[in-house]
Structure formats: C-alpha cells, structure tokens
Amino acid sequence: MAGEYDLIGRKADSSATYKGRVTLRNEGGVLQVTRFHFDGNEYDATYRWQSDPDNYPRFIGYLYLSATKSPGLEALFPIHK
C-alpha cells in the first residue's frame, strides 16, 4: 500500500472539490501519510481500502474537523511509475 496516490475530493461542509497528491510510507509496520492542509486546519480522515481486479489498492475516506456537519469525501488512486 505504500506509494504515491492522486487524490480527488470534496471539502467537508462544502460542495467545493479539489485534487492533490498523497504519499503513504511504511515506517516500521505503520502506515505514515503525507498530505496537504486546508485553510491552515489539520483535518482527520478515516479511510477504507479494497483491492481491484488489477490488484492495486483503492482508498476511499471521509475527511472532517471536530465540528464538521457534513464530512468531505476523498478517493485515492495509485500512481504507476
């Protein structure tokens, strides 16, 4: 699962969409995530993953702050180099 991913998402409590890049690293058996911040806020995210027929992981997750009424949604797609 470690690698670089393209990200497509919808911001929490908004209909605004965005795109970006996320890096997942395996550090001692723990998956570390490097991503961007919105408006100076550090969001929490909960992801689920599954493998598609091509055997690459796909991540879909919810993005939120503590006072979020409508969580954002993100999809991560692996970048093949």
N, C-alpha and C positions, 0 to 999 in steps of 0.2 A: 504493500500500500504506500510505501514511501515513494516520493517523487513530486513532480510539479503538475499542477492542475489549473486549467482555465476555469473561471468561476462566472456564473450568471446568476443574478439575484434580484430580489425585490426588497427594498428597505423596510424595516419594521415601522408600523404605524403610518404607512405611506403607500402610494402606488408607484413611486419612483423606482426605476430599475437601474442596475449597474452591472459592470463586468470588471474582472480583475484576475489576479493570479494568486494561488495559494501553494505553499510548499509544505509537504509533510516529510518529517525526518524521523528515523528510528534511532533513538538515543537510549541504549541500554534496555531495549524492550518496551520503551514508552514512546508513543507517537507524539512528536512535537509539531506544532502548527505555527507557521509564519504567515501572517495575513495583514491587511490594512485596517485602519480605524476610520470611523465616520465622525465628522464634526468634533474631533478630539475625544470621543467616547470610546471606551473599550466594551464591546458587546460580548455577551455569552452566546454560545451556539451549541446545539445538540444535533448530531448527525447520525444517520443510519447508513449502512453501506450494503451493497449487494454486488455480486459478480454477474456480468452479462455473458452471453454466449461466446464473446471474444476473450473471456477470462480476465478482463480488466475491471478493477473496482470502480463503482459509481457511488458517489456520496450525495445524499440529499439531506438538508438540515434546516432547522429553524434558528433564527437569529433574533435576539431580544436583549433589552435592558430590564432592570428590575421593575420599572413602571410601565412596561410595554402592554398595550391593549390588544394589538394585532401583530403577532410575530412576523418577521421577514422570512423569506424562503430563499435558499441557495441550492444550486446544483453544481457539482464539481466534476469536470471531465478530464481524464488523464491526458497529458501532453506526451506524444510519442516522438522520441528523438532518434 
